[in-house]
Amino acid sequence: AMKLFTAIRDALITRLRNLPWMNEETQNMAQDKVAQLQVEMGASEWALKPELAR
């Protein structure tokens, strides 16, 4: 799943670089935002500990 997230993130960064209507400064800012994306995978803590679900 992490490989899929990384591939999608990298593809988005590549697309941002090639947008003709977006200036370079805005492209850089958008790329920085995408690069900072983090993903959490797996079950939530409450799902693993029934006592927290209440």
C-alpha positions in Angstrom: 0.0 0.0 0.0 2.9 2.4 0.7 4.3 1.8 -2.8 0.9 2.8 -4.2 0.9 6.0 -2.1 4.4 6.8 -3.2 3.6 6.3 -6.8 0.6 8.5 -6.7 2.5 11.2 -4.8 5.3 11.1 -7.3 2.9 11.2 -10.3 1.2 14.3 -8.8 4.5 16.1 -8.3 5.4 15.3 -12.0 2.1 16.6 -13.2 2.5 19.8 -11.2 5.8 20.4 -12.9 4.2 20.3 -16.3 1.2 22.6 -15.7 1.6 25.5 -18.2 -0.9 27.7 -16.4 0.8 27.6 -13.0 3.8 29.8 -12.5 7.1 28.4 -11.1 6.7 29.8 -7.6 3.2 28.3 -7.3 4.4 25.0 -8.7 7.2 24.9 -6.1 4.8 25.6 -3.3 2.3 23.0 -4.5 5.1 20.4 -4.9 6.4 21.2 -1.3 2.8 20.6 0.0 2.5 17.3 -1.8 6.0 16.2 -0.7 4.9 16.7 3.0 1.8 14.5 2.7 1.9 11.7 5.1 -0.2 8.5 5.2 -1.3 6.4 8.1 -2.2 2.8 7.3 -3.7 0.1 9.4 -6.5 0.0 11.9 -7.2 2.9 14.1 -6.1 2.6 17.7 -9.7 2.4 18.9 -10.4 -0.5 16.6 -7.6 -2.5 18.2 -8.6 -1.6 21.7 -12.3 -2.1 22.3 -12.2 -0.2 25.6 -11.4 3.0 23.6 -14.4 2.6 21.3 -16.8 3.7 24.0 
